[in-house]
Amino acid sequence: MNVVSQRYAKALIDALPPDNAETGLAQLRQLSAILLREPDARKLLMNPAVPPENRERFIETLGEALQLEKPVQKMFALLVERRRLKVLDEVGEAYQGLLDERVGIIRVQVSSAGPLSETEKTEIRDRLEKSTGKQIVMEADQDESLIGGLVVRIGSTVMDASLRQQLAGFEQRLRAD
């Protein structure tokens, strides 16, 4: 995620009333989905040959149709005007991070060699909540290359308690001797 995306996300979350912060995120995702589904709309917004007033009219019409919050619509128009529409998805990700931070949520990715039961997921979530003091939103996936154990990713921090990592460490110690 780049600095530009962070700045747009910060400006937007600050411009929206706290009660509408979740709405802002939903609208950013909605705009991204529309531009993904409708490549002609993206082309129209990014084409320098299209007169600016046509793009502005399209943004207004889109904003009215989607009932966008004014700050969301203004930020979207600014991205188009400054030819930065390609960072819209990153702005959404940065916005999600800022919103999570405000409400005390940490998103965690857990990889395991086999499927985790609901009991195991709950236990992992509870331990992480206890150690961080924050609410955990956990996404679990399966990675058979781990052989056993878990890999937990919290932002850029990785806690690798997998059997694969333990075996690699054991191999390194054997080679060092």
KAHUPE-V760007 format. One record per residue. N is the residue number from 1. RES is the residue in one small letter. OMEGA is omega in radians with two decimals (none if undefined). D_LAST is the distance of its C-alpha to the last C-alpha in Angstrom with 2 decimals. Layout:
# KAHUPE-V760007
n->N res->RES omega->OMEGA d_last->D_LAST
n->N res->RES omega->OMEGA d_last->D_LAST
This chain:
# KAHUPE-V760007
n->1 res->m omega->-3.06 d_last->42.11
n->2 res->n omega->-3.09 d_last->43.86
n->3 res->v omega->-3.14 d_last->45.86
n->4 res->v omega->3.14 d_last->49.16
n->5 res->s omega->3.13 d_last->48.58
n->6 res->q omega->-3.11 d_last->47.64
n->7 res->r omega->3.11 d_last->50.82
n->8 res->y omega->-3.13 d_last->53.09
n->9 res->a omega->3.14 d_last->51.62
n->10 res->k omega->3.13 d_last->52.01
n->11 res->a omega->-3.12 d_last->55.55
n->12 res->l omega->-3.12 d_last->56.48
n->13 res->i omega->3.08 d_last->55.16
n->14 res->d omega->-3.11 d_last->56.94
n->15 res->a omega->-3.12 d_last->60.15
n->16 res->l omega->3.02 d_last->60.34
n->17 res->p omega->-3.11 d_last->61.69
n->18 res->p omega->3.14 d_last->59.04
n->19 res->d omega->-3.10 d_last->60.93
n->20 res->n omega->-3.10 d_last->60.54
n->21 res->a omega->3.11 d_last->56.85
n->22 res->e omega->3.11 d_last->55.98
n->23 res->t omega->3.11 d_last->58.90
n->24 res->g omega->3.12 d_last->57.58
n->25 res->l omega->3.14 d_last->54.27
n->26 res->a omega->-3.13 d_last->56.17
n->27 res->q omega->3.06 d_last->58.39
n->28 res->l omega->3.12 d_last->55.52
n->29 res->r omega->3.13 d_last->54.04
n->30 res->q omega->3.10 d_last->57.51
n->31 res->l omega->3.12 d_last->58.01
n->32 res->s omega->-3.12 d_last->54.66
n->33 res->a omega->3.13 d_last->55.56
n->34 res->i omega->-3.13 d_last->58.99
n->35 res->l omega->3.07 d_last->57.70
n->36 res->l omega->-3.13 d_last->55.21
n->37 res->r omega->-3.05 d_last->57.98
n->38 res->e omega->-3.11 d_last->60.57
n->39 res->p omega->3.10 d_last->59.21
n->40 res->d omega->3.10 d_last->62.78
n->41 res->a omega->3.11 d_last->62.86
n->42 res->r omega->3.13 d_last->59.65
n->43 res->k omega->3.12 d_last->61.15
n->44 res->l omega->-3.10 d_last->64.36
n->45 res->l omega->-3.08 d_last->62.56
n->46 res->m omega->-3.07 d_last->60.36
n->47 res->n omega->-3.14 d_last->63.02
n->48 res->p omega->3.13 d_last->64.37
n->49 res->a omega->3.10 d_last->67.56
n->50 res->v omega->-3.13 d_last->68.50
n->51 res->p omega->-3.10 d_last->70.75
n->52 res->p omega->-3.13 d_last->69.20
n->53 res->e omega->3.08 d_last->72.13
n->54 res->n omega->3.09 d_last->71.36
n->55 res->r omega->3.13 d_last->67.75
n->56 res->e omega->3.14 d_last->68.98
n->57 res->r omega->3.12 d_last->71.51
n->58 res->f omega->3.14 d_last->68.89
n->59 res->i omega->3.10 d_last->66.58
n->60 res->e omega->-3.14 d_last->69.56
n->61 res->t omega->3.11 d_last->70.53
n->62 res->l omega->3.13 d_last->66.99
n->63 res->g omega->3.11 d_last->66.74
n->64 res->e omega->-3.12 d_last->70.03
n->65 res->a omega->-3.11 d_last->69.16
n->66 res->l omega->-3.08 d_last->65.83
n->67 res->q omega->-3.13 d_last->67.33
n->68 res->l omega->2.99 d_last->64.55
n->69 res->e omega->-3.10 d_last->64.30
n->70 res->k omega->3.13 d_last->65.69
n->71 res->p omega->3.12 d_last->62.46
n->72 res->v omega->-3.14 d_last->60.56
n->73 res->q omega->3.13 d_last->63.28
n->74 res->k omega->3.13 d_last->63.36
n->75 res->m omega->3.11 d_last->59.59
n->76 res->f omega->3.12 d_last->59.79
n->77 res->a omega->3.13 d_last->62.69
n->78 res->l omega->3.08 d_last->60.78
n->79 res->l omega->3.13 d_last->57.79
n->80 res->v omega->-3.11 d_last->60.26
n->81 res->e omega->-3.10 d_last->62.18
n->82 res->r omega->3.11 d_last->59.12
n->83 res->r omega->3.14 d_last->57.69
n->84 res->r omega->-3.11 d_last->54.62
n->85 res->l omega->-3.12 d_last->55.26
n->86 res->k omega->3.13 d_last->51.92
n->87 res->v omega->-3.09 d_last->50.19
n->88 res->l omega->3.13 d_last->52.25
n->89 res->d omega->3.12 d_last->49.45
n->90 res->e omega->3.08 d_last->47.05
n->91 res->v omega->3.09 d_last->49.81
n->92 res->g omega->3.11 d_last->49.99
n->93 res->e omega->3.14 d_last->46.25
n->94 res->a omega->3.12 d_last->46.44
n->95 res->y omega->3.10 d_last->49.59
n->96 res->q omega->3.13 d_last->47.90
n->97 res->g omega->3.12 d_last->45.15
n->98 res->l omega->3.12 d_last->47.80
n->99 res->l omega->3.09 d_last->49.83
n->100 res->d omega->-3.14 d_last->46.88
n->101 res->e omega->-3.14 d_last->46.15
n->102 res->r omega->-3.08 d_last->49.81
n->103 res->v omega->3.05 d_last->49.97
n->104 res->g omega->3.12 d_last->46.56
n->105 res->i omega->3.02 d_last->44.80
n->106 res->i omega->3.10 d_last->41.16
n->107 res->r omega->-3.04 d_last->40.33
n->108 res->v omega->3.06 d_last->37.09
n->109 res->q omega->3.13 d_last->35.48
n->110 res->v omega->3.08 d_last->33.56
n->111 res->s omega->3.12 d_last->31.77
n->112 res->s omega->-3.12 d_last->30.91
n->113 res->a omega->3.13 d_last->29.98
n->114 res->g omega->3.14 d_last->33.39
n->115 res->p omega->3.11 d_last->36.71
n->116 res->l omega->3.07 d_last->37.03
n->117 res->s omega->3.10 d_last->40.03
n->118 res->e omega->3.11 d_last->42.49
n->119 res->t omega->3.12 d_last->41.42
n->120 res->e omega->3.11 d_last->37.76
n->121 res->k omega->3.14 d_last->38.95
n->122 res->t omega->3.13 d_last->41.17
n->123 res->e omega->3.13 d_last->38.46
n->124 res->i omega->-3.13 d_last->36.07
n->125 res->r omega->-3.13 d_last->39.02
n->126 res->d omega->3.13 d_last->40.09
n->127 res->r omega->3.13 d_last->36.67
n->128 res->l omega->3.10 d_last->36.46
n->129 res->e omega->3.13 d_last->40.06
n->130 res->k omega->-3.08 d_last->39.43
n->131 res->s omega->-3.12 d_last->36.42
n->132 res->t omega->-3.08 d_last->38.16
n->133 res->g omega->-3.12 d_last->41.73
n->134 res->k omega->3.07 d_last->42.93
n->135 res->q omega->-3.10 d_last->44.25
n->136 res->i omega->2.95 d_last->41.71
n->137 res->v omega->-2.98 d_last->42.72
n->138 res->m omega->3.02 d_last->40.05
n->139 res->e omega->-3.11 d_last->39.60
n->140 res->a omega->3.05 d_last->37.43
n->141 res->d omega->-3.08 d_last->36.25
n->142 res->q omega->3.09 d_last->34.24
n->143 res->d omega->-3.05 d_last->31.10
n->144 res->e omega->3.13 d_last->30.00
n->145 res->s omega->-3.14 d_last->26.76
n->146 res->l omega->-3.12 d_last->25.49
n->147 res->i omega->3.12 d_last->25.40
n->148 res->g omega->3.12 d_last->26.07
n->149 res->g omega->-3.04 d_last->26.40
n->150 res->l omega->2.92 d_last->27.99
n->151 res->v omega->-3.12 d_last->27.82
n->152 res->v omega->3.11 d_last->30.42
n->153 res->r omega->3.06 d_last->31.82
n->154 res->i omega->-3.06 d_last->34.17
n->155 res->g omega->-3.14 d_last->35.40
n->156 res->s omega->3.13 d_last->32.50
n->157 res->t omega->3.13 d_last->30.17
n->158 res->v omega->3.04 d_last->27.83
n->159 res->m omega->-3.05 d_last->26.34
n->160 res->d omega->3.09 d_last->23.96
n->161 res->a omega->-3.11 d_last->23.59
n->162 res->s omega->3.07 d_last->23.28
n->163 res->l omega->3.10 d_last->21.30
n->164 res->r omega->3.14 d_last->20.38
n->165 res->q omega->3.13 d_last->18.76
n->166 res->q omega->3.10 d_last->16.95
n->167 res->l omega->3.11 d_last->15.60
n->168 res->a omega->3.10 d_last->14.58
n->169 res->g omega->3.11 d_last->12.70
n->170 res->f omega->3.12 d_last->11.01
n->171 res->e omega->3.13 d_last->10.18
n->172 res->q omega->-3.14 d_last->8.81
n->173 res->r omega->3.11 d_last->6.45
n->174 res->l omega->-3.13 d_last->5.45
n->175 res->r omega->-3.12 d_last->5.49
n->176 res->a omega->-3.10 d_last->3.81
n->177 res->d omega->none d_last->0.00
